Amino acid sequence: MMTEERISKLLELETPCYAYDLVHLRATAKLALNEAEKYGFHVHYAMKANGHERILETFSSMGFGADCVSGGEVRAALANGFKPEKIAFAGVGKTDSEIDFAIEQKIFSLNVESLEELQVINERAGALSEKVRVALRLNPDVNAKTHHYITTGLEENKFGISEWQFSELFELMEQCHNVDFTGLHFHIGSQIKDLEPFKNLCNRANELQRMFENHGYRFTHLNVGGGLGIDYDDPDNVENPDFSGYFKLFHDFLELKPGQELHFELGRSLVANCGDLIAKVVFVKKGRKTNFVILDAGMTELIRPALYQAYHRIENISRVESPASERYDVVGPICESSDCFGKAVYLPETQRGDVMAIRSAGAYGECMASGYNMRSLHASVVNE
Ligand code: LLP
């Protein structure tokens, strides 16, 4: 449950809007850092989860690296205090100007997703008379067992270089004189709650690393991406998720070479629970089969339920004392039937004007908002 003090502030907001709790954010981030530091691991914040400036500043000042997937994110990382030598840049479709910018900035690593891209990066680095640090993103063909839209490490996905391409890759690597091959990168998917797929990733990464070693390649770092899932039913708990078990698993199962660094790119697990989408009830509409709570926020503000059938906890913060005795479908105002935050949700008896908090919306919420139906979102608010 949120504190009374927080609730009273949230009740005053113009809606719809995102409300971030930086106290919760710092506590989560600190916990993750402490657990990672036990093993000397390095953590990058996956900026795609939430690019709010205050959130970026928080991570850069605490010593996190940044994980970027566009030139825009690299620029935002630099503008918000991340040092170039802590920035990783992945993505299957980097444009020439994004590649040039990353080379010029001398970032930690360009994570290369295809042979075609490697060739271009080598050429661009040559044209700029630079030697560029590259990590090869490999597609490990490991099933993350999560929603198919957020699975990335299967051969059918567009991400990374697959094993069947290795003989051609080894030949190409020989010719890439402007590239310093510094790392291997993996990312199997997102919202992975069961740790088993990460164990499978470790075993597969060990095997893949050996193949490169047999060809004379030694890497200074491995990067195992992000993907650690959270419990969407437990938004107020800073120990959600279990960072300790997660990092320990990599310590136990991933074989690091002497002096080799291990990097992570966590997004959701760091920021999901620091943000709520705050919305007001426009109408409570009676239906024959179900009653609808219609909010002034919809899939335009938070698309996750519509796109991935994702669950977010919904709380009527105007009536925290009342029992959750009524059943509603909680929906938005958008002209799409998929614009639904939850079906058969039990809430206190709800009225027009009540304020709802859609919880754990700090990750992939505001950054995925759209202007569909010509809507606009109020500026987000931050609680120190
Ligand atoms: N590294 C790479 C290369 C990634 O593609 C991602 C996420 C991450 C790290 C961070 O993953 P995380 O720790 O946040 O799971 N919009 C979807 C999630 C998309 C994830 C995209 N890649 C959602 O709302 O569930």
Boltz pocket constraint, residues with backbone or C-beta under 6 A from the ligand:
constraints:
  - pocket:
      binder: B
      contacts: [[A, 46], [A, 48], [A, 49], [A, 67], [A, 90], [A, 150], [A, 186], [A, 187], [A, 189], [A, 190], [A, 191], [A, 225], [A, 226], [A, 227], [A, 228], [A, 265], [A, 266], [A, 267], [A, 268], [A, 269], [A, 304], [A, 308], [A, 363], [A, 364]]
      max_distance: 6.0
